[in-house]
Amino acid sequence: MTIQQEALANSDLENIILEYVCGTSTQGRDELNTLHNFLREGNELIVTRVDRLAQSLLDLVGVFAEFETNLRKERRMDGIAQTKERGVYAGRKGTIDVEKVNELKSSGMGASAIVR
């Protein structure tokens, strides 16, 4: 068992994620991707050494940027679901005049010409 594994094993952590892949790239880091998908607001991430999470500051910034983007997406989807439940959210209003399209089509105009 490595020093890092011992430190984690001796703690009262609920989940320990181990990955045995070279950390020089985020490519092929399946457990890192699992970690991205698993963490939620309010969770605590404990890393024994920062270089176990990323090999460079650039990689580390990428990890947190992606995590933040996923959180924003999740919050947005939650908000949309809540407003739909209340009957408030209807999506973007249509910008195509369906009657005009049908009129042009019935006059023999093709799809490309109608789009133009």
C-alpha positions, 0 to 999 in steps of 0.5 A: 500500500502506498503512503497516499493509500494508507493516509486515505484508508486510515480516514473516515472517508465514505468513498475512495477512488483509486486510479493506476494510470499515469497522470501526465494527461487527462486522457484515459483517466476513467476514475477522474471522469467518474470523480467529475460526475460524482462530486456535487455541491457540498461534497468534500474532495480530499487529495493527498497530493495535488500532483495525484489529481493533475500533473500541471496547473493547466490540467488542474485548472481544466479539471475545475473549469469542467467541474464548474461547467457541469455544476452550472448545467445541472443547476440550469436543468434543475431550474428548467424542471422546476419552472416546467412543473409550475407551468411557467417554462414554455421554451423559446417562442417559435420564429417561423411563420408556419402559415407562410411556409405552408403557403409557399409550399403549396405554391410549388416552392421547394424547401431550399427556396422557402428557407431563403 
